[in-house]
Structures are given as structure tokens and as C-alpha cells.
Amino acid sequence: MPLRPGRCYRKFSGPPYTRREYIPGFPMPKITKFTSGSPHGDYDYEVRLVTVQKGQIRHNALEAMRTITLKTMASKVGNETDFFLWVLKYPHHIIRENKMMAFAGADRLQDGMRLSFGKPIGTAARIEKLEEPIIILKVKKQHLEAAKEALTIAAMKMPLRSRIDVVKVK
């Protein structure tokens, strides 16, 4: 069964479902590496991808954002020691889905909404505060435009509205 679109899971209601010791068979998040590049470099600017909307971001969207940002920066800058990429959000919340069959005669085989708790299908990061950074990219002055372009492309992978903030590092 294919993945549902991100719009199906971007809104949330109720408490997060995070107690992994009680959840059998929860899937691991696709994103495994949260930092890339050189963390101790001498950087001039910090470029942030900031959300302006509350919601959830699935683990595959976080991984897509990370890979496209890293790929764009590596192609524009050329060397991975000239920037530092940091994904700040971790997908703690486990998403459930009540899978329904969609073929002729399926109404005789399933219960519909009776006992519709659902099975775990993935994880998501909850964004509960506005103006919360998702990705931070530290760069030197000459690579500032490449960093803005990389985060603009990454923002297209996210189901929530966002903006890019540039902060000068002291």
C-alpha cells in the first residue's frame, strides 16, 4: 500500500502517541543522521528554516529535506567542510492508520470504524510552537546565497508553511 500524502497527517489533535515500550512493531524513522559538515568551523551566518504554522512533519519529509539541502550545498559549495547542516526536530510521535480495503465486496470483510485504533505506519515530528526552527545551516559569507537557495528547495518538501531567517553569528 503506498504512502498517503503529507496533508493527511499535518494536523494533529490529542496527545502525542510516543510510549514505544507499549507499541509493538513501530517503524524506525527514516532520518538517522541529524548533522552534516563541520560543526567547529568559523562561520559568518546562520540560515534557519522556520515554521510559521503548527502541525506535524513526517519522518520521510524530514529526510527528504535533509538530503536535498545537503545535495544542493555540496553541488554549490563543493566542499562539505565549508558548511554545517543541523536538523533540529526528531520524529517522536508514532502515526497510526486504520487500513481499509478498496475493492468489490470489501464491506463484508472489514468492520469500518469499529475498533479503529489503527496500526503504526510511521513517525512524525510535532511542531507545537510558532517560529520554531527545523533546520539550521551555518555558512561563510560567500556561500550565503547558496544556503538560501538550498533551504528554499527544502521548504518545498515540508507540508507546513515556513520562512527563511538569516542571523549573523557573533
C-alpha positions in Angstrom: 0.0 0.0 0.0 1.5 3.4 -1.0 2.1 6.3 1.4 -0.7 8.7 1.9 0.1 12.4 1.1 1.6 14.6 3.8 -1.7 16.6 4.1 -3.3 13.6 5.7 -1.0 13.9 8.7 0.0 17.5 9.0 -2.7 18.4 11.5 -2.9 16.9 14.9 -5.4 16.6 17.8 -5.0 14.9 21.1 -1.8 13.9 23.0 1.2 12.5 21.2 1.5 8.8 20.8 5.1 8.2 22.0 5.3 5.4 24.5 7.4 2.9 22.5 7.6 0.3 25.2 3.8 -0.3 24.8 3.8 -0.2 21.0 4.6 -3.4 19.2 6.1 -3.2 15.7 6.6 0.6 15.4 8.7 1.6 12.4 12.1 3.3 12.9 12.4 6.8 11.5 14.0 7.2 8.1 16.1 10.1 9.2 19.2 8.7 11.0 21.8 11.5 10.6 20.9 14.8 12.0 24.2 16.7 11.5 26.4 17.0 8.4 29.5 19.1 7.7 32.0 20.7 10.0 30.4 21.8 13.3 33.5 23.7 14.5 34.1 25.9 11.5 34.5 29.7 11.5 31.0 30.7 10.1 29.6 34.2 9.5 25.9 33.4 9.1 23.3 31.0 10.4 20.4 30.4 8.0 17.3 28.9 9.5 14.2 27.2 8.1 11.5 28.4 10.5 7.9 27.2 10.6 5.0 29.8 10.7 2.3 27.1 11.2 1.6 24.4 13.8 1.5 20.8 12.6 3.3 17.6 12.0 6.2 16.7 9.7 6.6 13.0 8.8 10.0 11.4 9.0 10.3 10.9 5.3 9.7 14.6 4.7 12.5 15.4 7.2 14.8 13.0 5.4 13.9 14.5 2.0 14.6 18.0 3.4 17.9 16.9 4.8 19.1 15.1 1.6 18.1 17.9 -0.8 19.7 20.6 1.4 22.9 18.5 1.6 23.0 17.7 -2.1 22.4 21.4 -3.1 25.0 22.7 -0.7 27.6 20.1 -1.8 27.0 21.0 -5.5 27.1 24.8 -5.0 29.9 25.0 -2.4 31.8 21.9 -3.4 33.3 21.0 0.0 31.4 19.7 3.0 33.8 21.3 5.4 32.6 24.8 4.4 29.1 24.5 6.0 27.3 22.8 8.8 23.8 21.3 8.5 21.7 20.5 11.6 18.2 19.1 11.6 16.7 20.1 15.0 13.4 18.1 15.1 13.2 14.4 16.0 10.2 12.4 15.0 8.9 11.1 18.3 5.2 10.8 17.6 4.0 7.5 16.1 1.4 7.8 13.3 -1.4 5.1 13.1 -3.6 4.2 10.2 -6.8 2.2 10.1 -6.2 0.5 6.7 -9.3 0.0 4.6 -9.8 -2.3 1.7 -11.0 -0.8 -1.5 -12.3 -3.5 -3.8 -15.7 -5.0 -4.6 -17.2 -6.9 -1.7 -14.8 -5.3 0.8 -17.7 -4.2 3.0 -18.3 -7.8 4.0 -14.6 -8.3 5.1 -14.0 -5.2 7.3 -15.6 -3.5 10.3 -15.3 0.1 9.2 -15.0 2.4 12.3 -15.5 -0.3 14.9 -12.2 -0.8 16.9 -10.5 1.7 14.6 -7.3 2.4 16.7 -5.0 1.6 13.7 -1.6 0.1 13.3 1.7 2.1 13.5 2.8 3.2 10.0 5.5 5.8 10.6 6.8 8.6 12.9 6.4 12.4 12.8 7.8 15.5 14.5 5.2 17.7 16.1 5.6 21.5 15.7 3.6 23.0 18.6 5.2 26.5 18.8 5.3 29.1 16.0 8.6 30.4 14.9 10.3 27.1 15.7 13.5 26.3 13.6 13.5 23.0 11.7 16.9 23.1 10.0 19.9 25.3 10.8 22.6 25.8 8.1 25.8 27.6 9.2 27.8 29.1 6.3 30.5 31.6 5.4 29.7 34.9 3.8 30.4 33.8 0.2 28.0 30.8 0.5 25.0 32.7 1.9 23.0 32.7 -1.4 23.6 29.0 -1.9 22.3 28.3 1.6 19.2 30.4 1.0 18.6 28.5 -2.3 19.1 25.1 -0.6 16.6 25.9 2.2 14.1 27.3 -0.3 14.2 24.0 -2.1 13.9 22.1 1.2 10.9 24.1 2.3 9.0 22.7 -0.7 9.3 19.2 0.8 7.6 20.3 4.0 3.8 20.2 4.5 3.8 23.3 6.6 4.3 27.0 5.6 7.8 28.2 6.5 10.2 31.1 6.0 14.0 31.5 5.9 15.7 33.6 8.6 19.3 34.8 8.3 21.2 35.5 11.6 24.7 36.9 11.7 27.0 34.8 14.0 29.0 36.8 16.5 
